[in-house]
Amino acid sequence: MSRNALEEMAARVREKKSAYERYNFERLQEEAFATFFDLAQEYTSLENLYLICVTVPKEFFKLESRLYVLHHKSGRLEKVCTSEEGVLLEAERADAAVPLLSEKITETDHSYILPIRGNVALTQWLPFASGHAILGLFEIYPKDRVDDKGLFFLEKFSNRIGYNLHQKLLLQQNIQHIKFINQLVADIEHNVISPNLYYKLFLLRFKKAIENYREIQEKFRDLIMFTQTQDSALCRELCELYHLLSTDNDDLEEEYHALKKHYEHNSLFLETLLRRDHFEKGTYVLRRQPCNFRTEIIQPLLERYLPIFAKAGITVDNKLGDIPDEEVTLFVDKGLISQVFENLFSNAVKYTREVEDARGQKIKMVSYHRNILKNHFGEGIHGVRFSIFTTGQPLSPEEAKKVFDEGFRASNVDREKGTGHGLHFVKNVVEIHGGKVGCEPKKYGNTIYFILPLKESQDTPPSETA
């Protein structure tokens, strides 16, 4: 891949070299190009780029110019700068007369009007919906000072304006997006995460109410014991009420535990995915802590997914491998790793298929394994491999290499909906933990696995970026 990319780039360089030989620009024109490029890199703002565009032709060729650019929000063509007035104020731009937008060079009695073309490869990222790669117009006058060779140079000069203008427009758009994201994160923290804490208080009150009902239930039992020798009819009635109350209390307690698990699951994911540090750093920021995978991640997930697997007719073979829990010390970001398993379990529900084994039996199964890999990350640095096998059509070796690529969807997905993002997320999270991912096609299905270092240094800081 790298060799092919190198050869392709070398071919493009040769094409450009040959093109500039054909252009045969005069030395003054080459110096104008060089000046434009140097200053366009030196100054970063759009306004300074506008000024560079109109001053280079004036200083090198005594040509006046007007620069027209499509507005980044409205898509309306506006006069933004001239070689006589400089950069126009926002109010002046809206009222200024502008020529018709054209993809070809046009002319008036006194000027040439050249289209400013952006980078075709980046057209989809234009900050406005123009439908083409034209970003504006560049008007040069007086035209009687421009011969055919000069017009050809100005056409190429306008193209260079377009590429630089396109880059700065995208940079400005990205800065606005970053500001919006930062504001959005602050809003999420204020309007989503903080109010979510209310549900914790609600659960505490719910639990207290159940405890109160249990106390009432016990009082009923004491009352039944007292009345059974006094009034048999009243005793029977109290027994009925006692059993009704007991059943209701059992149902309430079951609902409480379900709500509590749902709250803990959602809170963990909200806090992890919407963590302010992610957005400020532009990458996932790890908050490592010791984690027992069996009790803190796998068992809670299995409790939620077992009914889902059962409904889909999937058998779960849950083998925890050859390592006792007490030997496993993994310092990980619990929230992110939980979502790794969430993605793998979710995929298992969607893509597990029925197959026929060597004995002719139909099986539709998910299998979870965990194994220790001695010295996997170097001498004395062991790894823990977590594997999830699902029955179904084995992937080809080529597809197995691509399953973790962003947007990739294998040929065995049938009509299942998906974006191809889940396994890419898994790869990203595992790798920033210093681990590895992989896919192994098997005879009756496929194994997705990831490997994490068994023990991180005790000096590892509690929060780090990758």
C-alpha positions in Angstrom: 0.0 0.0 0.0 2.8 2.4 1.0 4.8 1.6 -2.1 1.7 2.1 -4.4 1.0 5.4 -2.7 4.6 6.5 -3.2 4.5 5.6 -6.9 1.2 7.4 -7.5 2.5 10.5 -5.8 5.7 10.4 -7.9 3.6 10.2 -11.0 1.5 13.2 -9.9 4.7 15.2 -9.3 6.0 14.4 -12.8 2.6 15.5 -14.2 2.8 18.8 -12.4 6.4 19.3 -13.5 5.5 18.7 -17.1 2.5 21.0 -16.8 4.6 23.9 -15.4 7.0 23.4 -18.3 4.1 23.8 -20.7 2.8 26.8 -18.8 6.1 28.5 -19.4 5.4 31.3 -16.9 7.5 34.4 -17.0 9.8 35.0 -14.0 7.5 37.8 -12.7 4.5 35.5 -12.8 6.4 32.7 -11.0 7.5 35.3 -8.3 3.8 36.3 -8.0 2.8 32.7 -7.4 5.6 32.2 -4.8 4.6 35.5 -3.0 0.9 34.4 -2.9 1.7 31.0 -1.5 4.2 32.3 1.1 1.7 35.0 2.4 -1.3 32.6 2.3 0.6 30.3 4.7 1.9 33.2 6.8 -1.6 34.7 7.4 -4.4 32.5 8.7 -7.5 34.6 8.7 -10.0 34.9 5.8 -9.7 38.7 5.7 -5.9 38.6 5.2 -6.3 36.0 2.4 -8.8 38.4 0.7 -6.2 41.2 0.9 -3.4 38.9 -0.5 -5.6 38.0 -3.4 -6.2 41.6 -4.5 -2.7 43.0 -3.7 -0.5 40.5 -5.5 -1.9 41.3 -9.0 -1.8 45.0 -8.2 1.8 45.0 -7.0 3.2 42.7 -9.6 1.1 43.6 -12.7 -0.6 46.9 -11.9 -4.0 45.3 -12.2 -7.0 46.2 -10.0 -9.3 43.5 -8.8 -12.5 42.7 -7.0 -13.1 39.5 -5.0 -16.5 37.9 -4.7 -17.1 34.9 -2.4 -20.2 32.8 -1.6 -21.4 33.5 1.9 -20.8 30.5 4.2 -24.4 30.4 5.6 -26.7 31.9 2.9 -24.7 30.7 -0.1 -25.3 34.2 -1.6 -22.4 35.7 -3.7 -21.0 38.8 -2.0 -18.3 41.3 -2.9 -15.8 40.9 0.1 -12.7 42.8 -1.0 -11.2 45.1 -3.7 -7.7 46.4 -4.5 -9.0 50.0 -4.1 -11.1 49.7 -0.9 -9.7 46.7 0.9 -12.0 44.3 2.9 -15.6 45.5 2.9 -17.7 45.6 6.1 -20.5 43.1 6.5 -23.1 45.7 5.9 -21.4 46.9 2.7 -21.2 43.4 1.3 -24.9 42.8 1.3 -25.7 45.9 -0.8 -22.8 45.6 -3.3 -23.6 44.8 -6.9 -22.2 41.4 -8.0 -21.8 39.7 -11.4 -23.6 36.5 -12.3 -21.9 33.3 -10.9 -20.4 31.4 -13.8 -18.1 28.4 -14.1 -16.4 29.9 -17.2 -14.4 33.0 -17.7 -16.6 35.9 -18.7 -15.8 39.5 -19.6 -17.3 43.0 -19.4 -16.4 46.1 -21.3 -13.6 46.7 -18.8 -12.8 43.5 -17.0 -12.3 39.7 -17.0 -14.3 37.7 -14.4 -12.7 34.4 -13.5 -14.4 31.6 -11.5 -12.7 30.6 -8.2 -12.7 26.8 -8.0 -12.3 24.9 -4.7 -10.8 21.5 -4.1 -13.1 19.1 -6.0 -12.3 16.3 -3.5 -13.5 18.5 -0.6 -16.7 19.8 -2.3 -18.9 17.8 0.1 -17.4 19.7 3.0 -18.3 23.1 1.6 -19.9 25.2 4.4 -22.8 26.0 1.9 -24.9 24.0 -0.4 -23.7 25.3 -3.8 -24.0 22.0 -5.8 -20.6 22.6 -7.4 -17.0 23.5 -6.5 -17.2 27.2 -7.4 -16.5 29.3 -4.3 -16.7 32.8 -5.9 -15.4 35.1 -8.7 -12.2 37.1 -9.2 -12.7 40.2 -11.4 -9.5 41.7 -13.0 -9.4 45.1 -14.7 -8.5 47.0 -16.9 -8.7 44.1 -19.3 -6.7 45.8 -22.0 -3.6 45.2 -19.9 -4.2 41.5 -20.0 -3.1 39.5 -23.0 -3.8 35.8 -23.7 -0.8 34.6 -21.8 -1.6 36.9 -18.9 -5.2 35.7 -18.8 -4.0 32.1 -18.7 -1.8 33.0 -15.7 -4.7 34.7 -13.9 -6.8 31.6 -14.5 -4.2 29.5 -12.7 -3.9 32.2 -10.1 -7.7 32.1 -9.4 -7.5 28.3 -9.0 -4.8 28.8 -6.3 -7.0 31.4 -4.6 -9.8 28.7 -4.6 -7.7 26.0 -3.0 -6.5 28.3 -0.2 -9.9 29.9 0.2 -11.4 26.4 0.5 -9.0 25.4 3.2 -9.6 28.5 5.3 -13.4 28.2 4.9 -13.2 24.6 6.2 -10.9 25.7 9.0 -13.3 28.5 10.0 -16.2 26.0 9.9 -14.3 23.5 12.0 -13.6 26.2 14.6 -17.3 27.0 14.8 -18.1 23.3 15.1 -15.6 22.9 18.0 -17.1 25.9 19.8 -20.6 24.4 19.3 -19.5 21.0 20.6 -17.9 22.6 23.7 -21.2 24.4 24.3 -23.2 21.2 23.7 -21.1 19.3 26.2 -21.7 22.0 28.8 -25.4 21.8 28.1 -25.4 18.0 28.3 -23.6 18.1 31.6 -26.1 20.7 32.9 -29.3 19.3 31.4 -28.7 15.5 31.1 -26.0 14.2 33.5 -26.8 16.3 36.5 -30.6 15.7 36.4 -29.8 12.0 35.9 -28.6 12.0 39.6 -32.3 12.6 40.5 -33.0 9.0 39.6 -30.5 7.8 42.2 -32.4 9.7 44.8 -35.7 8.3 43.4 -34.2 4.8 43.8 -33.2 5.4 47.4 -36.8 6.5 48.1 -38.2 3.6 46.2 -36.0 1.2 48.3 -37.1 2.9 51.5 -40.8 2.5 50.5 -40.3 -1.2 49.9 -38.6 -1.6 53.3 -41.6 0.2 54.9 -44.0 -2.1 53.1 -42.0 -5.1 54.4 -42.4 -3.8 57.9 -46.1 -3.5 57.4 -46.1 -7.1 56.0 -44.4 -8.3 59.2 -46.9 -6.5 61.4 -49.7 -8.2 59.4 -48.0 -11.6 60.2 -47.8 -10.7 63.9 -51.5 -9.7 63.7 -52.4 -13.0 62.0 -50.6 -15.0 64.8 -52.6 -13.1 67.4 -56.0 -13.5 65.7 -55.8 -17.1 64.6 -57.0 -18.3 68.0 -59.4 -15.4 68.5 -61.3 -15.0 65.2 -60.8 -17.6 62.4 -62.8 -15.6 59.8 -60.7 -12.4 60.5 -57.6 -14.5 60.4 -58.4 -15.9 57.0 -59.1 -12.4 55.7 -55.9 -11.1 57.1 -54.0 -14.1 55.5 -55.4 -13.2 52.1 -54.3 -9.5 52.6 -50.9 -10.7 53.8 -50.3 -12.8 50.7 -51.5 -10.0 48.4 -49.1 -7.6 50.2 -46.3 -10.1 50.0 -46.8 -10.6 46.3 -46.9 -6.9 45.6 -43.8 -6.4 47.7 -42.0 -9.1 45.8 -43.0 -7.5 42.5 -41.9 -4.0 43.7 -38.6 -5.4 44.8 -38.1 -7.0 41.4 -39.0 -3.8 39.6 -36.6 -1.9 41.9 -33.6 -4.2 41.1 -34.4 -3.9 37.3 -34.6 -0.1 37.6 -31.4 0.0 39.6 -29.5 -2.0 37.0 -30.9 0.1 34.2 -30.0 3.3 36.0 -26.4 2.1 36.7 -26.0 0.9 33.1 -27.2 4.1 31.6 -25.4 6.3 34.1 -22.1 4.6 33.4 -22.5 5.0 29.6 -23.7 8.6 29.9 -20.8 9.6 32.1 -18.3 7.7 29.9 -19.3 8.8 26.4 -20.2 12.3 27.3 -17.2 13.0 29.5 -16.1 16.6 29.1 -12.4 15.6 28.8 -13.1 13.6 25.5 -14.4 16.7 23.8 -11.7 19.1 25.2 -8.9 16.8 24.2 -10.4 15.5 20.9 -9.8 11.9 21.9 -10.9 9.4 24.5 -9.5 10.2 27.9 -9.0 7.1 30.0 -9.9 7.0 33.7 -8.3 3.8 34.8 -9.3 1.8 37.8 -8.9 -1.8 38.9 -11.8 -3.9 37.4 -13.0 -7.4 38.0 -14.4 -8.3 34.6 -16.5 -11.2 35.8 -18.5 -9.4 38.5 -18.4 -5.8 37.2 -18.9 -6.2 33.5 -19.7 -9.7 32.2 -22.3 -10.9 34.8 -24.3 -7.6 34.6 -24.3 -7.8 30.8 -25.2 -11.4 30.7 -28.2 -10.8 33.0 -29.5 -8.2 30.5 -28.6 -10.2 27.4 -29.7 -13.8 28.4 -33.4 -13.1 27.9 -32.5 -11.4 24.5 -30.4 -14.4 23.4 -33.1 -16.8 24.5 -35.7 -14.8 22.5 -33.5 -15.1 19.4 -33.0 -18.8 20.0 -29.4 -18.4 20.8 -27.7 -20.7 23.3 -25.0 -19.1 25.5 -21.9 -21.1 26.4 -20.2 -19.0 29.1 -16.7 -20.3 29.9 -14.4 -18.0 31.8 -11.2 -19.7 30.7 -8.3 -20.8 32.7 -7.7 -17.7 35.0 -9.3 -17.4 38.4 -10.7 -13.8 39.0 -8.4 -13.2 41.9 -5.4 -13.5 39.6 -6.6 -10.8 37.1 -5.6 -7.3 37.8 -6.7 -5.0 34.9 -6.5 -1.3 35.2 -9.0 -0.1 32.6 -11.6 2.6 32.0 -14.6 0.5 33.2 -17.1 2.6 31.2 -15.4 2.3 27.9 -14.5 -1.4 28.3 -18.2 -2.1 29.3 -19.2 -0.5 26.0 -16.7 -2.7 24.2 -18.5 -5.8 25.5 -21.9 -4.1 24.9 -21.0 -3.8 21.2 -19.8 -7.4 21.0 -22.9 -8.8 22.7 -25.1 -6.6 20.5 -23.4 -7.8 17.4 -23.8 -11.4 18.6 -27.6 -10.9 18.9 -27.8 -9.5 15.3 -25.4 -11.8 13.5 -25.5 -15.2 15.1 -26.9 -17.8 12.7 -27.9 -21.4 12.9 -25.4 -24.0 11.5 -25.2 -27.7 11.3 -22.4 -29.3 13.2 -20.4 -32.5 12.4 -23.1 -34.7 13.9 -25.8 -33.1 11.9 -27.3 -31.1 14.8 -28.6 -27.6 14.4 -26.8 -25.2 16.7 -27.1 -21.4 17.1 -24.7 -20.4 19.8 -22.7 -17.7 21.4 -19.6 -18.6 23.4 -17.5 -16.4 25.7 -14.0 -17.4 26.6 -11.1 -15.8 28.6 -7.5 -17.0 28.5 -4.2 -15.8 29.7 -1.3 -15.4 27.2 2.1 -15.6 28.8 4.6 -12.9 27.8 2.2 -11.7 25.0 3.3 -8.1 25.3 6.9 -8.8 26.0 9.0 -10.6 28.7 7.0 -10.7 31.9 4.0 -8.8 30.4 1.2 -11.2 30.1 -2.0 -10.6 28.2 -5.6 -11.5 28.8 -7.6 -12.5 25.7 -11.4 -12.1 25.7 -13.1 -14.0 22.9 -16.7 -14.1 21.7 -17.5 -16.8 19.2 -20.8 -16.8 17.2 -22.1 -19.5 14.9 -22.8 -18.5 11.3 -21.1 -18.1 7.9 -17.3 -17.8 8.3 -15.8 -14.6 7.0 -13.2 -14.8 4.2 -9.6 -14.0 5.3 -9.9 -10.7 3.5 -13.1 -9.7 5.3 -11.7 -10.8 8.7 -8.9 -8.2 8.3 -11.4 -5.4 7.5 -14.1 -6.0 10.1 -12.7 -3.4 12.5 -12.4 -0.7 9.7 -14.8 2.3 10.0 -17.9 1.7 7.9 -17.1 -1.8 6.8 -19.9 -4.4 6.7 -19.2 -8.0 5.9 -21.0 -10.1 3.3 -22.7 -12.2 6.1 -24.8 -9.4 7.6 -27.8 -10.2 5.5 -30.4 -7.5 5.9 -29.4 -6.5 9.5 -29.2 -2.8 9.9 -25.9 -1.3 11.0 -23.4 1.4 10.3 -20.1 -0.6 10.6 -19.1 1.6 13.5 -19.4 -0.8 16.5 -16.2 -2.9 15.9 -14.2 0.2 14.9 -15.2 1.7 18.3 -14.0 -1.6 19.9 -10.7 -1.4 18.1 -10.2 2.2 19.1 -10.9 1.7 22.8 -8.8 -1.5 23.1 -5.8 0.1 21.3 -5.8 3.1 23.6 -5.7 0.7 26.5 -2.5 -0.7 24.9 -4.3 -3.8 23.6 -4.9 -5.6 20.3 -8.0 -6.8 18.4 -8.6 -9.5 15.9 -11.1 -11.7 14.0 -10.6 -15.5 13.4 -13.0 -17.3 11.0 -13.7 -20.8 12.3 -15.4 -23.8 10.7 -18.8 -23.0 12.1 -18.6 -19.3 12.7 -16.3 -16.5 13.7 -14.4 -15.4 16.8 -14.0 -11.7 17.6 -11.3 -11.2 20.3 -9.3 -8.5 22.1 -6.2 -8.8 24.3 -5.4 -6.4 27.1 -2.2 -6.2 29.2 -2.7 -8.3 32.4 -1.3 -5.8 34.8 -0.4 -2.1 34.2 2.3 -0.3 36.2 1.1 0.9 39.7 2.5 4.2 38.6 -0.1 4.6 35.9 -1.8 8.0 36.4 -5.6 7.8 37.0 -6.3 9.8 33.9 -4.5 9.8 30.6 -5.1 10.6 26.9 -4.3 8.5 23.9 
